[in-house]
Amino acid sequence: FLDERRSDDSARRENLPALAALAGSLLAGEAMKAVLGLAVPSAGRLIVFDFLTFESTQHVVLRKPWCPVCG
């Protein structure tokens, strides 16, 4: 679909460029916690941020015992 269009429509869509910096700051904070060996509260969880309503939800990631990556 995108190859057929070959056009940039970002000018017609809503973009929130300040939120990219906010998301980067959140990721950098989590990375610093991991590097410094601090307790990582998001370990084993997926945090979803809704930047339009400024709400966040946490979802527990279930481990599968037969999975070579997460088991």
PDB file as gemmi writes it, atoms N, CA and C in Angstrom:
CRYST1    1.000    1.000    1.000  90.00  90.00  90.00 P 1                      
ATOM      1  N   PHE A   1       0.827  -1.196   0.000  1.00  0.00           N  
ATOM      2  CA  PHE A   1       0.000   0.000   0.000  1.00  0.00           C  
ATOM      3  C   PHE A   1       0.866   1.252   0.000  1.00  0.00           C  
ATOM      4  N   LEU A   2       1.878   1.299   0.862  1.00  0.00           N  
ATOM      5  CA  LEU A   2       2.714   2.490   0.940  1.00  0.00           C  
ATOM      6  C   LEU A   2       3.574   2.659  -0.298  1.00  0.00           C  
ATOM      7  N   ASP A   3       4.012   1.561  -0.905  1.00  0.00           N  
ATOM      8  CA  ASP A   3       4.809   1.664  -2.120  1.00  0.00           C  
ATOM      9  C   ASP A   3       3.994   2.216  -3.281  1.00  0.00           C  
ATOM     10  N   GLU A   4       2.709   1.911  -3.320  1.00  0.00           N  
ATOM     11  CA  GLU A   4       1.864   2.409  -4.396  1.00  0.00           C  
ATOM     12  C   GLU A   4       1.643   3.914  -4.279  1.00  0.00           C  
ATOM     13  N   ARG A   5       1.568   4.415  -3.071  1.00  0.00           N  
ATOM     14  CA  ARG A   5       1.299   5.846  -2.882  1.00  0.00           C  
ATOM     15  C   ARG A   5       2.534   6.683  -3.151  1.00  0.00           C  
ATOM     16  N   ARG A   6       3.654   6.305  -2.574  1.00  0.00           N  
ATOM     17  CA  ARG A   6       4.922   7.022  -2.732  1.00  0.00           C  
ATOM     18  C   ARG A   6       4.775   8.529  -2.496  1.00  0.00           C  
ATOM     19  N   SER A   7       4.020   8.872  -1.484  1.00  0.00           N  
ATOM     20  CA  SER A   7       3.874  10.286  -1.150  1.00  0.00           C  
ATOM     21  C   SER A   7       3.902  10.435   0.359  1.00  0.00           C  
ATOM     22  N   ASP A   8       4.352  11.573   0.785  1.00  0.00           N  
ATOM     23  CA  ASP A   8       4.432  11.872   2.206  1.00  0.00           C  
ATOM     24  C   ASP A   8       3.196  12.673   2.593  1.00  0.00           C  
ATOM     25  N   ASP A   9       2.368  12.096   3.436  1.00  0.00           N  
ATOM     26  CA  ASP A   9       1.163  12.808   3.852  1.00  0.00           C  
ATOM     27  C   ASP A   9       1.258  13.279   5.295  1.00  0.00           C  
ATOM     28  N   SER A  10       2.451  13.445   5.819  1.00  0.00           N  
ATOM     29  CA  SER A  10       2.583  13.876   7.208  1.00  0.00           C  
ATOM     30  C   SER A  10       2.091  15.301   7.414  1.00  0.00           C  
ATOM     31  N   ALA A  11       2.045  16.099   6.376  1.00  0.00           N  
ATOM     32  CA  ALA A  11       1.536  17.463   6.514  1.00  0.00           C  
ATOM     33  C   ALA A  11       0.028  17.475   6.712  1.00  0.00           C  
ATOM     34  N   ARG A  12      -0.647  16.427   6.273  1.00  0.00           N  
ATOM     35  CA  ARG A  12      -2.097  16.360   6.417  1.00  0.00           C  
ATOM     36  C   ARG A  12      -2.530  15.630   7.674  1.00  0.00           C  
ATOM     37  N   ARG A  13      -1.604  14.931   8.330  1.00  0.00           N  
ATOM     38  CA  ARG A  13      -1.935  14.219   9.565  1.00  0.00           C  
ATOM     39  C   ARG A  13      -1.517  15.071  10.752  1.00  0.00           C  
ATOM     40  N   GLU A  14      -2.146  14.789  11.887  1.00  0.00           N  
ATOM     41  CA  GLU A  14      -1.751  15.491  13.098  1.00  0.00           C  
ATOM     42  C   GLU A  14      -0.475  14.872  13.634  1.00  0.00           C  
ATOM     43  N   ASN A  15       0.490  15.701  13.928  1.00  0.00           N  
ATOM     44  CA  ASN A  15       1.745  15.247  14.514  1.00  0.00           C  
ATOM     45  C   ASN A  15       1.948  15.971  15.832  1.00  0.00           C  
ATOM     46  N   LEU A  16       2.429  15.239  16.790  1.00  0.00           N  
ATOM     47  CA  LEU A  16       2.724  15.831  18.091  1.00  0.00           C  
ATOM     48  C   LEU A  16       4.221  15.655  18.350  1.00  0.00           C  
ATOM     49  N   PRO A  17       5.059  16.536  17.779  1.00  0.00           N  
ATOM     50  CA  PRO A  17       6.510  16.331  17.866  1.00  0.00           C  
ATOM     51  C   PRO A  17       7.059  16.418  19.283  1.00  0.00           C  
ATOM     52  N   ALA A  18       6.421  17.134  20.158  1.00  0.00           N  
ATOM     53  CA  ALA A  18       6.922  17.227  21.530  1.00  0.00           C  
ATOM     54  C   ALA A  18       6.794  15.892  22.257  1.00  0.00           C  
ATOM     55  N   LEU A  19       5.853  15.069  21.847  1.00  0.00           N  
ATOM     56  CA  LEU A  19       5.656  13.789  22.504  1.00  0.00           C  
ATOM     57  C   LEU A  19       6.758  12.801  22.162  1.00  0.00           C  
ATOM     58  N   ALA A  20       7.408  12.972  21.031  1.00  0.00           N  
ATOM     59  CA  ALA A  20       8.536  12.108  20.694  1.00  0.00           C  
ATOM     60  C   ALA A  20       9.667  12.337  21.688  1.00  0.00           C  
ATOM     61  N   ALA A  21       9.898  13.574  22.071  1.00  0.00           N  
ATOM     62  CA  ALA A  21      10.924  13.873  23.068  1.00  0.00           C  
ATOM     63  C   ALA A  21      10.538  13.319  24.433  1.00  0.00           C  
ATOM     64  N   LEU A  22       9.277  13.381  24.778  1.00  0.00           N  
ATOM     65  CA  LEU A  22       8.807  12.838  26.049  1.00  0.00           C  
ATOM     66  C   LEU A  22       8.968  11.318  26.084  1.00  0.00           C  
ATOM     67  N   ALA A  23       8.609  10.660  25.001  1.00  0.00           N  
ATOM     68  CA  ALA A  23       8.769   9.208  24.930  1.00  0.00           C  
ATOM     69  C   ALA A  23      10.240   8.826  25.002  1.00  0.00           C  
ATOM     70  N   GLY A  24      11.095   9.588  24.343  1.00  0.00           N  
ATOM     71  CA  GLY A  24      12.537   9.333  24.415  1.00  0.00           C  
ATOM     72  C   GLY A  24      13.077   9.508  25.819  1.00  0.00           C  
ATOM     73  N   SER A  25      12.577  10.490  26.530  1.00  0.00           N  
ATOM     74  CA  SER A  25      13.012  10.709  27.915  1.00  0.00           C  
ATOM     75  C   SER A  25      12.586   9.554  28.814  1.00  0.00           C  
ATOM     76  N   LEU A  26      11.390   9.053  28.609  1.00  0.00           N  
ATOM     77  CA  LEU A  26      10.927   7.911  29.400  1.00  0.00           C  
ATOM     78  C   LEU A  26      11.774   6.674  29.122  1.00  0.00           C  
ATOM     79  N   LEU A  27      12.095   6.435  27.854  1.00  0.00           N  
ATOM     80  CA  LEU A  27      12.931   5.292  27.505  1.00  0.00           C  
ATOM     81  C   LEU A  27      14.343   5.449  28.053  1.00  0.00           C  
ATOM     82  N   ALA A  28      14.883   6.654  27.995  1.00  0.00           N  
ATOM     83  CA  ALA A  28      16.221   6.886  28.526  1.00  0.00           C  
ATOM     84  C   ALA A  28      16.265   6.672  30.031  1.00  0.00           C  
ATOM     85  N   GLY A  29      15.216   7.059  30.723  1.00  0.00           N  
ATOM     86  CA  GLY A  29      15.146   6.826  32.166  1.00  0.00           C  
ATOM     87  C   GLY A  29      15.135   5.350  32.508  1.00  0.00           C  
ATOM     88  N   GLU A  30      14.379   4.565  31.746  1.00  0.00           N  
ATOM     89  CA  GLU A  30      14.354   3.123  31.972  1.00  0.00           C  
ATOM     90  C   GLU A  30      15.711   2.499  31.651  1.00  0.00           C  
ATOM     91  N   ALA A  31      16.362   2.985  30.605  1.00  0.00           N  
ATOM     92  CA  ALA A  31      17.685   2.459  30.245  1.00  0.00           C  
ATOM     93  C   ALA A  31      18.709   2.785  31.325  1.00  0.00           C  
ATOM     94  N   MET A  32      18.641   3.972  31.892  1.00  0.00           N  
ATOM     95  CA  MET A  32      19.582   4.344  32.960  1.00  0.00           C  
ATOM     96  C   MET A  32      19.356   3.496  34.205  1.00  0.00           C  
ATOM     97  N   LYS A  33      18.119   3.177  34.510  1.00  0.00           N  
ATOM     98  CA  LYS A  33      17.836   2.294  35.647  1.00  0.00           C  
ATOM     99  C   LYS A  33      18.465   0.928  35.428  1.00  0.00           C  
ATOM    100  N   ALA A  34      18.363   0.424  34.205  1.00  0.00           N  
ATOM    101  CA  ALA A  34      18.924  -0.895  33.905  1.00  0.00           C  
ATOM    102  C   ALA A  34      20.446  -0.862  33.950  1.00  0.00           C  
ATOM    103  N   VAL A  35      21.058   0.195  33.430  1.00  0.00           N  
ATOM    104  CA  VAL A  35      22.523   0.295  33.407  1.00  0.00           C  
ATOM    105  C   VAL A  35      23.083   0.452  34.810  1.00  0.00           C  
ATOM    106  N   LEU A  36      22.424   1.237  35.638  1.00  0.00           N  
ATOM    107  CA  LEU A  36      22.904   1.486  36.997  1.00  0.00           C  
ATOM    108  C   LEU A  36      22.565   0.353  37.959  1.00  0.00           C  
ATOM    109  N   GLY A  37      21.771  -0.591  37.518  1.00  0.00           N  
ATOM    110  CA  GLY A  37      21.426  -1.726  38.362  1.00  0.00           C  
ATOM    111  C   GLY A  37      20.369  -1.401  39.401  1.00  0.00           C  
ATOM    112  N   LEU A  38      19.635  -0.352  39.199  1.00  0.00           N  
ATOM    113  CA  LEU A  38      18.557   0.002  40.118  1.00  0.00           C  
ATOM    114  C   LEU A  38      17.369  -0.917  39.881  1.00  0.00           C  
ATOM    115  N   ALA A  39      16.485  -0.969  40.821  1.00  0.00           N  
ATOM    116  CA  ALA A  39      15.288  -1.794  40.661  1.00  0.00           C  
ATOM    117  C   ALA A  39      14.474  -1.269  39.487  1.00  0.00           C  
ATOM    118  N   VAL A  40      14.170  -2.138  38.560  1.00  0.00           N  
ATOM    119  CA  VAL A  40      13.413  -1.743  37.381  1.00  0.00           C  
ATOM    120  C   VAL A  40      11.951  -2.122  37.605  1.00  0.00           C  
ATOM    121  N   PRO A  41      11.091  -1.140  37.889  1.00  0.00           N  
ATOM    122  CA  PRO A  41       9.696  -1.475  38.161  1.00  0.00           C  
ATOM    123  C   PRO A  41       8.949  -1.971  36.924  1.00  0.00           C  
ATOM    124  N   SER A  42       9.486  -1.733  35.747  1.00  0.00           N  
ATOM    125  CA  SER A  42       8.790  -2.161  34.535  1.00  0.00           C  
ATOM    126  C   SER A  42       9.290  -3.511  34.024  1.00  0.00           C  
ATOM    127  N   ALA A  43      10.116  -4.206  34.791  1.00  0.00           N  
ATOM    128  CA  ALA A  43      10.609  -5.514  34.360  1.00  0.00           C  
ATOM    129  C   ALA A  43       9.451  -6.505  34.341  1.00  0.00           C  
ATOM    130  N   GLY A  44       9.255  -7.169  33.213  1.00  0.00           N  
ATOM    131  CA  GLY A  44       8.167  -8.126  33.075  1.00  0.00           C  
ATOM    132  C   GLY A  44       6.824  -7.490  32.811  1.00  0.00           C  
ATOM    133  N   ARG A  45       6.829  -6.211  32.510  1.00  0.00           N  
ATOM    134  CA  ARG A  45       5.584  -5.494  32.251  1.00  0.00           C  
ATOM    135  C   ARG A  45       5.721  -4.652  30.996  1.00  0.00           C  
ATOM    136  N   LEU A  46       4.601  -4.407  30.377  1.00  0.00           N  
ATOM    137  CA  LEU A  46       4.525  -3.529  29.223  1.00  0.00           C  
ATOM    138  C   LEU A  46       3.754  -2.296  29.660  1.00  0.00           C  
ATOM    139  N   ILE A  47       4.375  -1.142  29.540  1.00  0.00           N  
ATOM    140  CA  ILE A  47       3.726   0.102  29.939  1.00  0.00           C  
ATOM    141  C   ILE A  47       3.252   0.812  28.676  1.00  0.00           C  
ATOM    142  N   VAL A  48       1.969   1.114  28.624  1.00  0.00           N  
ATOM    143  CA  VAL A  48       1.376   1.791  27.480  1.00  0.00           C  
ATOM    144  C   VAL A  48       0.986   3.197  27.912  1.00  0.00           C  
ATOM    145  N   PHE A  49       1.516   4.190  27.206  1.00  0.00           N  
ATOM    146  CA  PHE A  49       1.209   5.589  27.498  1.00  0.00           C  
ATOM    147  C   PHE A  49       0.252   6.134  26.446  1.00  0.00           C  
ATOM    148  N   ASP A  50      -0.811   6.777  26.899  1.00  0.00           N  
ATOM    149  CA  ASP A  50      -1.723   7.475  26.010  1.00  0.00           C  
ATOM    150  C   ASP A  50      -1.434   8.963  26.190  1.00  0.00           C  
ATOM    151  N   PHE A  51      -0.727   9.529  25.231  1.00  0.00           N  
ATOM    152  CA  PHE A  51      -0.274  10.905  25.378  1.00  0.00           C  
ATOM    153  C   PHE A  51      -1.374  11.927  25.131  1.00  0.00           C  
ATOM    154  N   LEU A  52      -2.489  11.513  24.597  1.00  0.00           N  
ATOM    155  CA  LEU A  52      -3.591  12.458  24.420  1.00  0.00           C  
ATOM    156  C   LEU A  52      -4.341  12.687  25.722  1.00  0.00           C  
ATOM    157  N   THR A  53      -4.457  11.642  26.548  1.00  0.00           N  
ATOM    158  CA  THR A  53      -5.147  11.789  27.827  1.00  0.00           C  
ATOM    159  C   THR A  53      -4.177  11.752  29.009  1.00  0.00           C  
ATOM    160  N   PHE A  54      -2.896  11.537  28.727  1.00  0.00           N  
ATOM    161  CA  PHE A  54      -1.844  11.435  29.747  1.00  0.00           C  
ATOM    162  C   PHE A  54      -2.145  10.357  30.786  1.00  0.00           C  
ATOM    163  N   GLU A  55      -2.620   9.231  30.290  1.00  0.00           N  
ATOM    164  CA  GLU A  55      -2.862   8.072  31.141  1.00  0.00           C  
ATOM    165  C   GLU A  55      -1.889   6.967  30.756  1.00  0.00           C  
ATOM    166  N   SER A  56      -1.533   6.164  31.726  1.00  0.00           N  
ATOM    167  CA  SER A  56      -0.672   5.020  31.442  1.00  0.00           C  
ATOM    168  C   SER A  56      -1.292   3.770  32.053  1.00  0.00           C  
ATOM    169  N   THR A  57      -1.101   2.658  31.366  1.00  0.00           N  
ATOM    170  CA  THR A  57      -1.566   1.379  31.862  1.00  0.00           C  
ATOM    171  C   THR A  57      -0.411   0.389  31.805  1.00  0.00           C  
ATOM    172  N   GLN A  58      -0.398  -0.538  32.742  1.00  0.00           N  
ATOM    173  CA  GLN A  58       0.635  -1.562  32.782  1.00  0.00           C  
ATOM    174  C   GLN A  58      -0.003  -2.917  32.529  1.00  0.00           C  
ATOM    175  N   HIS A  59       0.663  -3.695  31.675  1.00  0.00           N  
ATOM    176  CA  HIS A  59       0.201  -5.034  31.347  1.00  0.00           C  
ATOM    177  C   HIS A  59       1.320  -6.010  31.694  1.00  0.00           C  
ATOM    178  N   VAL A  60       0.985  -7.060  32.396  1.00  0.00           N  
ATOM    179  CA  VAL A  60       1.969  -8.072  32.770  1.00  0.00           C  
ATOM    180  C   VAL A  60       2.243  -8.957  31.552  1.00  0.00           C  
ATOM    181  N   VAL A  61       3.512  -9.201  31.284  1.00  0.00           N  
ATOM    182  CA  VAL A  61       3.911 -10.076  30.187  1.00  0.00           C  
ATOM    183  C   VAL A  61       4.021 -11.487  30.746  1.00  0.00           C  
ATOM    184  N   LEU A  62       3.218 -12.385  30.220  1.00  0.00           N  
ATOM    185  CA  LEU A  62       3.221 -13.758  30.699  1.00  0.00           C  
ATOM    186  C   LEU A  62       4.362 -14.533  30.054  1.00  0.00           C  
ATOM    187  N   ARG A  63       5.045 -15.332  30.849  1.00  0.00           N  
ATOM    188  CA  ARG A  63       6.140 -16.152  30.347  1.00  0.00           C  
ATOM    189  C   ARG A  63       5.612 -17.509  29.929  1.00  0.00           C  
ATOM    190  N   LYS A  64       6.100 -17.975  28.799  1.00  0.00           N  
ATOM    191  CA  LYS A  64       5.749 -19.305  28.318  1.00  0.00           C  
ATOM    192  C   LYS A  64       6.920 -20.233  28.608  1.00  0.00           C  
ATOM    193  N   PRO A  65       6.726 -21.311  29.354  1.00  0.00           N  
ATOM    194  CA  PRO A  65       7.846 -22.162  29.746  1.00  0.00           C  
ATOM    195  C   PRO A  65       8.555 -22.801  28.561  1.00  0.00           C  
ATOM    196  N   TRP A  66       7.892 -23.016  27.449  1.00  0.00           N  
ATOM    197  CA  TRP A  66       8.527 -23.667  26.297  1.00  0.00           C  
ATOM    198  C   TRP A  66       9.222 -22.667  25.374  1.00  0.00           C  
ATOM    199  N   CYS A  67       9.077 -21.375  25.626  1.00  0.00           N  
ATOM    200  CA  CYS A  67       9.692 -20.352  24.783  1.00  0.00           C  
ATOM    201  C   CYS A  67      11.175 -20.213  25.123  1.00  0.00           C  
ATOM    202  N   PRO A  68      12.088 -20.290  24.140  1.00  0.00           N  
ATOM    203  CA  PRO A  68      13.508 -20.168  24.436  1.00  0.00           C  
ATOM    204  C   PRO A  68      13.918 -18.754  24.846  1.00  0.00           C  
ATOM    205  N   VAL A  69      13.105 -17.754  24.550  1.00  0.00           N  
ATOM    206  CA  VAL A  69      13.459 -16.376  24.877  1.00  0.00           C  
ATOM    207  C   VAL A  69      12.947 -15.980  26.266  1.00  0.00           C  
ATOM    208  N   CYS A  70      11.685 -16.236  26.536  1.00  0.00           N  
ATOM    209  CA  CYS A  70      11.106 -15.756  27.785  1.00  0.00           C  
ATOM    210  C   CYS A  70      10.975 -16.839  28.840  1.00  0.00           C  
ATOM    211  N   GLY A  71      11.171 -18.093  28.513  1.00  0.00           N  
ATOM    212  CA  GLY A  71      10.995 -19.172  29.490  1.00  0.00           C  
ATOM    213  C   GLY A  71      12.253 -19.433  30.191  1.00  0.00           C  
TER     214      GLY A  71                                                      
END                                                                             
